[in-house]
Amino acid sequence: MARKGALPFLLSLFTLLSLLSSVCDCHPHPPWSMRSLATAGAVSNHTARKDIAAEVAGYVDVAKQIIDLALFGAAQNRSYRRLADFTDTIGNRVSGSHNLEMGIKYMYDALTQDGLDVHLEPVKIPHWVRGSESAEMIVPRAKSLAILGLGSSVGTPPEGIKAEVLVVESFEELKRRAGEAVGRIVVFNQPFVSYGETVAYRAYGASEAAKVGAVATLIRSITPFSINSPHTGWQDYQDGVERIPTACITVEDAELMWRMAQRGQRIVVRLTMGAKTLPDADSFNTVVEITGWQHPEQVVLLSGHLDSWDVGQGAMDDGGGAMISWEALSLIKDLGLRPRRTLRTVLWTAEEQGGVGAQQYFHLHKVNMSNFDLVMESDLGTFTPLALQFTGSDAARKVMEEVVKLLAPINTTKLERHGEGTDISPWMQAGVPGASLHVADSRYFWFHHSEGDTMTVQDPQDMNLCSALWAVVAYVVADLEDMLPR
């Protein structure tokens, strides 16, 4: 016969075992997922949705571990060192170039050595070659003009083009003075308002000038600040319009010719460009994964682009974005974390030519669109992070507002509207939630698409902060019980 008091003790033990059994479901949780046990009591049953604030708050400790590792631990300055080694070894990486293919091979090997699951997905990309180029003002005085031909531009005849210049400040002025443009080189001296608005002159200036009979265009570089530095970029010829050579000149030279024109002086320039477009080249998007333990088919995607222009080192645009998207996976791997869903980093190719690699990725994978939880892109520099930008439903925004609270240790808890990025825009347009970094980018367009885009622009502490933010957001969203609401 059991002694008095034993029965209540056994009943209490049975109740405790039953409770533990209800917490531990039938899925074989890996040791890194045991963190979720701390918040399991908030669930009344397996079908009930947790209060999202309480669920996300359960990640405070793991977020701090990620941040500490990135800022103070063994991973401190690692993304900066990786970027320096990559850009110093490979250099710039324009679409279709040998340098780009060497860069992809370099990254494939480095990611493999980091112990990550990596593969390459083939794409076809544009192959434009700059060739030799020069410009010289002949009248009213001799002066060499620093230029950078624009992507997809045609070349000049071998002897170059020598013509009188027409200087205008806007498309409207060009239309008003259309009769003066015939046979001339049109120089656009448009003021910088913002990149989004002013870049239209780089993109469409050649075709607009060709419509009124111009033989070439020289575009004031799209930058708010210059030390006699030309900035390149892609430009688009309009169908049915004659293709004329086009290049960017410095702010200083555009303003010089504008002042001369205002004095009524005649200006003559000789332009020589060896630019040509070759057949599309074979290339790859580089794909890296940490496979989810519960829903491997569902994906949180992080990204940056591996290509750059053929000047500078492509460190800022977008080597930094590519490296923090690698670093985020490294931080998670180093901590022994593995989320419910797959974390996938994609290093895009041919972004500078209009997101060519990303468009092909979208068309290949959109059949599985319902499994894409969140798409993230860093392509506006990796300076000091200020906020996370987000595009998604109101319900998804409420989730993300809780997620960014975990970034309190780095003082980046603001969630702004409108995630952006050329490479993730097809997904966002199709309704997939998207996110991007808002950084202290006041100097970004000083160096953008110029010889100034080098490692000197980068700061290791800023990259630590960006990496931490990127890793925390990606991991937590990938590990939440439910996908973000559409």
C-alpha positions in Angstrom: 0.0 0.0 0.0 1.3 3.4 -1.0 2.0 5.7 1.9 -0.2 8.8 2.5 0.8 11.7 0.1 2.3 9.6 -2.6 -0.8 9.8 -4.9 -0.8 13.6 -5.2 2.9 13.5 -5.8 2.4 11.0 -8.7 -0.5 13.0 -10.1 1.7 16.1 -10.1 4.5 14.2 -11.8 2.1 12.9 -14.5 0.8 16.4 -15.1 4.3 17.8 -15.5 5.3 15.0 -18.0 2.1 15.6 -19.9 2.9 19.3 -20.1 6.4 18.7 -21.4 5.0 16.2 -23.9 2.6 18.9 -25.3 5.4 21.4 -25.6 7.7 19.0 -27.6 5.8 18.2 -30.8 6.5 15.3 -33.1 9.1 17.2 -35.1 12.7 16.3 -34.3 13.9 19.8 -33.3 17.6 20.4 -33.7 19.4 21.8 -30.6 19.5 25.3 -32.0 15.7 25.5 -32.2 15.2 24.8 -28.5 15.1 28.6 -28.0 11.5 28.4 -29.2 10.5 26.4 -26.1 10.7 29.6 -24.1 7.7 31.0 -25.9 5.8 27.7 -26.4 3.6 28.3 -23.4 1.9 31.2 -25.3 0.3 28.8 -27.6 -3.0 27.2 -26.4 -2.9 24.6 -29.1 -1.0 23.9 -32.4 -3.5 25.7 -34.6 -3.8 28.8 -32.5 -1.7 31.8 -33.7 0.5 33.3 -31.1 0.3 37.0 -30.2 3.0 38.2 -32.7 4.5 40.7 -30.2 5.1 38.0 -27.7 6.4 35.6 -30.3 8.9 38.1 -31.7 9.9 39.2 -28.2 11.1 35.7 -27.6 14.0 36.4 -30.0 15.6 39.1 -27.9 18.4 36.9 -26.7 19.2 35.4 -30.1 19.1 38.8 -31.7 21.6 40.0 -29.1 23.9 37.0 -29.8 23.9 37.9 -33.5 24.6 41.5 -32.9 27.4 40.8 -30.3 29.1 38.4 -32.7 29.0 40.9 -35.6 30.1 43.9 -33.6 32.3 42.6 -30.8 33.0 38.9 -31.4 35.1 36.8 -33.8 33.1 38.2 -36.8 34.0 41.8 -36.1 35.1 43.6 -39.3 34.9 40.3 -41.2 32.5 41.6 -43.9 34.9 44.5 -44.5 38.0 42.2 -44.7 36.1 39.9 -47.1 35.1 42.9 -49.3 38.7 44.3 -49.3 40.2 41.0 -50.3 37.5 40.4 -53.0 37.7 43.9 -54.6 41.5 44.2 -54.3 41.9 40.8 -56.0 39.3 41.0 -58.7 38.7 44.7 -59.3 35.7 46.1 -61.1 33.3 43.6 -62.7 31.2 44.9 -65.6 28.6 42.6 -67.2 30.1 40.2 -69.8 33.7 40.8 -68.7 36.4 38.3 -67.7 36.6 40.1 -64.3 33.0 39.4 -63.6 33.4 35.7 -64.3 36.6 35.6 -62.1 34.6 37.4 -59.4 31.8 34.8 -59.5 34.4 32.0 -59.3 36.1 33.7 -56.4 32.8 34.0 -54.5 31.8 30.4 -55.3 35.1 29.1 -53.8 35.0 31.5 -50.8 31.4 30.6 -50.0 32.2 26.9 -50.3 35.2 27.3 -47.9 32.9 29.0 -45.5 30.9 25.8 -45.2 27.8 27.1 -46.9 25.7 25.3 -49.5 26.3 27.2 -52.8 25.4 26.6 -56.4 25.4 28.7 -59.6 22.4 29.3 -61.8 23.2 30.1 -65.5 21.9 33.3 -67.1 22.6 35.3 -70.3 23.8 38.9 -69.8 24.7 41.9 -72.0 28.3 42.4 -73.1 29.1 46.0 -73.8 32.8 47.0 -74.2 33.9 50.6 -73.6 37.0 50.6 -75.8 39.3 53.7 -75.9 37.6 57.0 -75.6 38.5 60.7 -75.4 37.0 64.2 -75.7 38.7 67.5 -76.3 37.4 71.0 -76.5 39.1 72.7 -79.5 37.3 76.1 -79.5 37.4 78.6 -77.9 40.4 77.0 -76.3 42.1 73.7 -76.1 41.1 71.6 -73.1 40.9 67.8 -72.4 37.5 66.7 -71.2 37.3 63.8 -68.8 34.6 61.4 -70.0 33.0 58.0 -69.4 31.0 56.5 -72.2 27.5 55.3 -71.1 26.6 51.6 -71.2 25.1 50.4 -74.5 26.4 53.5 -76.3 27.5 53.1 -79.9 31.0 54.3 -80.9 32.1 57.1 -83.1 33.7 56.6 -86.5 37.5 55.9 -86.0 38.4 59.5 -86.7 35.8 60.7 -84.1 33.2 63.3 -84.4 34.1 67.0 -84.5 31.2 69.3 -84.1 29.9 72.5 -82.6 28.3 72.3 -79.2 24.7 73.2 -78.1 24.5 73.5 -74.3 21.0 73.1 -72.7 19.8 72.7 -69.1 16.7 70.6 -69.7 14.7 68.5 -72.2 12.3 71.4 -72.5 15.1 73.8 -73.5 16.3 71.2 -76.1 12.8 71.2 -77.6 12.6 75.0 -77.7 16.0 75.1 -79.5 15.5 72.1 -81.7 16.5 74.0 -84.8 20.0 74.7 -83.3 20.7 71.0 -82.6 21.0 69.7 -86.1 24.6 68.4 -86.7 25.7 69.4 -83.2 26.9 67.7 -80.1 24.3 68.4 -77.4 25.7 69.0 -73.9 23.2 68.6 -71.1 24.0 70.8 -68.1 21.0 69.7 -66.1 21.1 70.6 -62.3 21.1 67.7 -59.9 17.7 67.5 -58.1 17.7 63.9 -57.0 19.1 60.7 -58.5 15.6 59.4 -59.3 14.7 62.5 -61.2 18.0 63.6 -62.8 19.0 60.2 -64.0 16.5 60.6 -66.9 19.1 62.7 -68.7 21.6 59.9 -68.6 19.0 57.3 -69.6 17.2 59.2 -72.4 19.4 62.1 -73.3 20.9 60.5 -76.4 17.6 59.6 -78.0 16.0 62.9 -77.2 18.9 64.7 -78.8 18.9 62.4 -81.8 15.3 63.2 -82.5 16.2 66.8 -83.2 19.3 66.0 -85.4 22.2 65.9 -82.9 25.2 63.8 -83.8 26.3 63.0 -80.2 25.6 63.9 -76.6 27.7 64.7 -73.5 25.7 64.4 -70.2 26.6 66.2 -67.0 27.4 63.4 -64.5 24.5 62.5 -62.2 26.0 63.5 -58.9 25.6 66.3 -56.4 29.3 66.6 -55.8 32.3 66.4 -58.1 36.1 66.6 -58.0 36.3 66.6 -61.8 35.0 63.0 -61.8 32.8 61.6 -64.6 30.2 59.0 -63.6 29.0 56.3 -66.0 25.8 54.2 -66.0 23.4 52.5 -68.4 21.4 54.4 -71.0 18.5 53.3 -73.2 18.1 54.0 -76.9 14.5 54.4 -78.0 13.2 52.2 -80.8 13.0 53.9 -84.1 15.4 56.7 -83.2 19.0 56.9 -84.6 21.6 55.7 -82.1 24.2 58.4 -81.5 27.3 58.2 -79.2 26.8 59.3 -75.6 29.1 59.8 -72.7 29.1 61.6 -69.3 31.4 64.5 -68.6 32.2 66.1 -65.3 30.0 68.7 -63.5 32.9 71.2 -63.8 33.2 70.8 -67.6 29.4 71.0 -68.2 29.3 74.2 -66.2 32.3 75.6 -68.0 30.7 75.1 -71.4 27.4 76.5 -70.1 29.2 79.7 -69.0 31.0 80.0 -72.3 27.7 79.5 -74.2 26.0 82.2 -72.0 28.7 84.6 -73.2 27.9 83.7 -76.8 31.1 81.9 -77.4 31.3 79.3 -80.1 32.3 75.9 -78.7 33.7 73.0 -80.8 34.5 69.5 -79.4 36.1 66.4 -80.8 34.7 63.1 -79.4 36.2 59.7 -80.0 34.6 56.5 -78.6 35.5 52.9 -79.4 32.4 51.5 -77.7 30.7 48.4 -79.1 28.1 45.8 -78.0 29.0 42.1 -78.4 26.7 39.1 -78.3 25.2 38.3 -74.9 27.6 36.4 -72.6 27.1 33.4 -70.4 27.1 34.1 -66.7 25.6 33.0 -63.4 23.6 34.2 -60.4 25.4 32.8 -57.2 23.0 31.2 -54.8 23.8 30.3 -51.1 21.6 28.6 -48.6 21.0 27.5 -45.1 18.2 25.0 -45.5 15.2 25.4 -43.1 14.6 22.5 -40.7 10.8 22.6 -40.8 9.7 24.3 -44.1 12.7 24.0 -46.4 10.6 24.9 -49.4 9.8 28.3 -47.9 12.4 31.0 -48.5 13.6 34.3 -47.0 15.9 35.8 -49.7 18.8 38.2 -49.0 20.7 39.8 -51.9 23.2 42.2 -53.4 24.6 42.3 -56.9 28.1 41.0 -57.7 28.6 43.0 -61.0 29.7 46.6 -61.1 30.7 49.2 -63.6 34.2 49.1 -65.2 35.6 51.9 -63.1 36.8 52.0 -59.5 36.5 48.7 -57.5 32.7 48.3 -57.2 33.2 48.3 -53.4 30.2 50.5 -52.5 28.0 49.5 -55.5 27.4 46.8 -54.7 30.3 44.8 -53.2 29.1 45.9 -49.7 25.6 44.7 -50.3 26.8 41.3 -51.6 29.2 40.9 -48.6 26.6 41.6 -45.9 24.3 39.2 -47.6 27.0 36.5 -47.3 27.9 37.7 -43.8 24.3 37.3 -42.5 24.4 33.6 -43.3 27.9 33.3 -41.8 26.7 34.8 -38.5 23.7 32.5 -38.3 25.8 29.5 -39.2 28.6 30.4 -36.7 26.0 30.6 -33.9 24.7 27.1 -34.8 21.3 28.6 -35.7 19.0 27.1 -38.3 15.6 28.6 -38.9 12.3 26.9 -39.8 12.5 28.3 -43.4 15.4 28.3 -45.8 17.6 31.4 -45.8 18.8 32.0 -49.4 21.4 34.6 -50.4 21.5 35.5 -54.1 24.4 37.5 -55.5 22.9 38.8 -58.7 24.7 39.4 -62.0 24.1 42.2 -64.5 22.1 44.4 -62.2 23.7 47.5 -63.7 22.2 46.6 -67.1 18.7 46.7 -65.7 18.5 43.7 -63.3 19.1 41.2 -66.1 20.2 38.3 -63.9 17.4 38.9 -61.4 14.7 39.0 -64.1 15.8 35.6 -65.3 15.8 34.3 -61.7 12.3 35.6 -61.3 11.0 33.9 -64.4 12.7 30.7 -63.4 11.4 30.6 -59.8 8.0 32.5 -59.9 6.2 29.2 -60.2 7.0 28.9 -56.4 6.1 32.5 -55.6 3.7 31.5 -52.7 6.8 30.0 -50.9 8.8 33.3 -51.0 8.3 34.8 -47.5 10.4 37.9 -47.8 12.8 39.3 -50.4 15.6 41.6 -49.2 18.2 43.7 -51.2 21.0 45.9 -50.2 22.1 48.2 -53.1 22.3 51.7 -51.7 25.5 51.4 -49.8 26.5 49.9 -46.5 27.0 53.2 -44.5 25.6 53.6 -41.0 22.1 51.9 -41.0 19.2 54.2 -40.1 16.1 52.1 -40.7 14.6 49.1 -42.5 12.5 50.0 -45.5 9.5 47.6 -46.1 6.9 47.0 -48.7 4.0 44.6 -47.8 0.5 44.4 -46.4 -0.6 46.2 -43.3 -0.7 42.9 -41.5 2.9 42.1 -42.6 4.0 45.6 -41.5 2.7 44.9 -38.0 5.0 41.8 -37.8 8.0 43.7 -39.2 7.4 46.6 -36.7 7.9 44.0 -33.9 10.9 42.5 -35.7 12.8 45.8 -35.9 12.4 46.3 -32.2 15.0 43.6 -31.8 17.5 46.0 -33.3 17.4 48.3 -30.2 21.0 47.4 -29.3 22.2 49.1 -32.6 19.5 51.8 -32.4 17.9 50.9 -35.7 14.3 50.2 -34.8 12.6 52.4 -37.4 10.5 50.7 -40.1 10.0 52.9 -43.2 7.7 52.4 -46.2 8.8 51.3 -49.6 11.4 48.6 -49.8 13.5 49.1 -52.9 15.9 47.4 -55.2 16.1 46.7 -58.9 16.6 43.0 -58.4 13.7 42.4 -56.0 11.2 44.7 -57.6 9.6 41.9 -59.8 8.8 40.0 -56.6 7.4 43.0 -54.8 5.3 44.0 -57.8 3.9 40.4 -57.6 2.9 40.9 -54.0 5.8 39.3 -52.1 6.9 41.4 -49.1 10.2 43.2 -49.7 12.8 45.0 -47.6 15.9 47.1 -48.1 18.4 49.1 -46.0 18.1 52.8 -45.4 21.6 54.0 -44.6 23.2 57.4 -44.1 23.7 57.7 -47.8 24.3 61.4 -48.3 27.7 60.6 -49.9 26.5 57.6 -52.0 26.1 59.5 -55.2 29.5 61.3 -54.8 31.2 58.0 -55.7 28.4 56.2 -57.6 29.6 54.7 -61.0 32.9 56.5 -60.8 36.6 55.8 -60.2 35.9 56.9 -56.6 34.0 53.7 -55.8 36.8 52.0 -53.9 37.4 50.5 -50.5 38.4 53.9 -49.2 34.6 54.7 -49.1 33.8 51.7 -46.9 33.9 51.7 -43.1 34.3 48.4 -41.2 32.1 49.4 -38.2 29.3 50.5 -40.6 29.5 47.1 -42.3 29.3 45.3 -38.9 26.1 47.2 -38.1 24.6 46.5 -41.6 25.5 42.8 -41.3 23.9 42.5 -37.8 20.7 44.1 -39.0 20.5 42.0 -42.1 21.1 38.8 -40.1 18.7 39.5 -37.3 15.8 40.4 -39.7 16.4 37.5 -42.0 16.7 34.9 -39.3 13.8 36.0 -37.2 11.4 36.2 -40.2 12.6 32.8 -41.4 12.0 31.3 -38.0 8.6 32.7 -37.1 5.8 30.1 -36.9 3.9 31.7 -39.8 5.0 33.4 -43.1 4.4 37.1 -43.4 0.8 37.8 -44.4 0.3 38.8 -48.0 
